[in-house]
Amino acid sequence: MIGYIEALAILIIGVFIASAAQILLKKSADKKHATQLKEYLNPLVATGYAMLLVSSFLAILAMRVLDLRLIPMIESLGYIFVLGLSSIFLKEHITKTKIIGMTIIILGIIIFNLSEIIEVLT
């Protein structure tokens, strides 16, 4: 049986893997493909979906230990990961609007779950 800290780390790693998978799928979508079949059956897409599968298994493993009320907050790290990874690998610019939007989403999740956060931490 894994401990609470290990489960938290597993979930965060899973969120990061899912975020990286989204970047791979976006890279594939941006490419021109010879046929419509190759658009869906290529190494980037296959790797992206395999990474999403691994991410799902990691999330299930972590959810067996973690308080399920905290999962949405941890999952919201995906917004931060995708923003950073898209800046690095897709050369997308991080605008003030994107940062404000991401902050509002994360603050909303935290405020919505504030009572659960306090309960779990005490």
C-alpha positions in Angstrom: 0.0 0.0 0.0 1.3 3.4 -0.9 1.3 6.3 1.6 -0.5 9.7 1.3 2.6 11.6 0.1 3.5 8.9 -2.5 -0.1 9.0 -3.8 0.0 12.8 -4.0 3.3 12.5 -6.0 1.8 9.8 -8.3 -1.2 12.0 -9.0 0.9 15.1 -9.8 3.2 13.0 -12.1 0.0 11.6 -13.8 -1.3 15.2 -14.4 2.1 16.1 -15.8 2.0 13.1 -18.2 -1.5 14.0 -19.3 -0.4 17.6 -20.0 2.6 16.3 -22.0 0.3 14.0 -24.0 -1.9 17.0 -24.9 1.2 18.8 -26.3 2.0 15.7 -28.4 -1.5 15.6 -29.7 -1.4 19.3 -30.6 1.9 18.9 -32.3 0.4 16.1 -34.4 -2.7 18.2 -35.2 -0.5 21.0 -36.4 1.3 18.8 -39.0 0.1 18.1 -42.5 -0.6 14.4 -43.1 -0.6 12.5 -46.4 -3.9 10.8 -45.7 -6.7 11.2 -43.2 -5.8 7.8 -41.8 -2.2 8.9 -41.1 -3.7 11.9 -39.3 -5.0 9.6 -36.6 -2.5 6.7 -36.9 1.0 8.2 -36.4 3.6 8.0 -33.7 2.7 11.3 -32.0 -0.9 10.4 -31.7 -0.2 6.8 -30.6 2.3 8.1 -28.0 -0.1 10.8 -26.8 -2.9 8.3 -26.3 -0.6 5.8 -24.6 0.5 8.6 -22.2 -3.1 9.4 -21.4 -3.7 5.8 -20.6 -0.8 5.7 -18.2 -2.0 8.9 -16.7 -5.4 7.4 -16.1 -3.9 4.4 -14.3 -1.7 6.6 -12.2 -4.8 8.7 -11.2 -6.7 5.5 -10.3 -3.8 4.3 -8.2 -3.6 7.7 -6.4 -7.4 7.9 -5.8 -7.3 4.7 -3.8 -5.4 6.6 -1.1 -6.1 10.3 -1.5 -9.2 12.1 -0.2 -11.3 12.4 -3.3 -12.3 16.0 -2.5 -8.8 17.1 -3.1 -8.4 15.6 -6.6 -9.9 18.5 -8.6 -7.4 20.9 -7.0 -4.5 18.7 -7.9 -5.9 18.1 -11.4 -6.0 21.9 -11.9 -2.2 21.8 -12.0 -2.7 20.6 -15.6 -3.6 24.1 -16.6 -0.2 25.3 -15.3 1.7 22.4 -16.9 0.0 22.8 -20.3 0.7 26.5 -20.3 4.4 26.0 -19.5 4.8 23.1 -21.9 3.0 24.9 -24.7 5.3 27.8 -24.2 8.4 25.6 -24.4 7.5 23.1 -27.1 4.8 24.9 -29.2 6.4 28.4 -28.9 3.1 29.8 -27.7 3.3 33.1 -25.9 2.1 33.3 -22.3 -0.1 36.4 -22.3 -1.4 38.3 -19.4 -4.9 37.2 -20.3 -3.9 33.5 -20.2 -2.3 34.0 -16.8 -5.4 35.9 -15.4 -7.7 33.2 -16.8 -5.7 30.3 -15.3 -5.5 32.1 -12.0 -9.2 32.6 -11.9 -9.8 29.0 -12.6 -7.4 27.8 -9.9 -8.6 30.3 -7.3 -12.2 29.3 -8.1 -11.4 25.6 -7.4 -9.5 26.5 -4.2 -12.3 28.8 -2.9 -15.0 26.2 -3.8 -13.1 23.5 -1.9 -11.8 25.7 1.0 -13.7 24.0 3.7 -12.5 20.6 2.5 -8.9 21.8 2.4 -9.0 23.1 6.0 -10.7 19.8 7.1 -8.0 17.6 5.4 -5.1 19.7 6.7 -6.3 19.7 10.3 
